[in-house]
């Protein structure tokens, strides 16, 4: 198995849980935020999925252009946006070669590293914000949450 495929499979074990989590919350909680200055639930979710797509594309092309904003009016819209970004990110992952994972890239802030390092950062980004969303959902009253990672 190629390195990129293995990294994608590991990442998808977290993304599938995120998608399951979004099924547990209704429209009334889209704008929930646990403290002043926090990103609302929908915005945090979009931040997560959009920037992770940027990370993978940056490894491929070197371009870390910020994503275009997405507006979601309902949880169904949000779930659809997550599904679409997940498929696009998977497609970008599938196009990566092992050589691209070893290539040095420079992030917009001047941060430099290999493609593999940036994919590790993307993975950590997914885990960090998904963990925040676990807390958001608990605070919204969700009692039954999926396990943190899909081990299937």
Protein Blocks (a to p, Z undefined) as FASTA:
>chain_A
ZZklmmmmmmmmmmmmmmmmmmmpcfklmmgcfbghiacfklmmmmmmmmmmmmmmmmmn
opacdcdddddfbfklmmmmmmmmmmmmmmmmmmpcfklmmpccddfkopacdfklmmmm
mmmmmmmmmmmmmmmmmmnopabdcdfbdcZZ
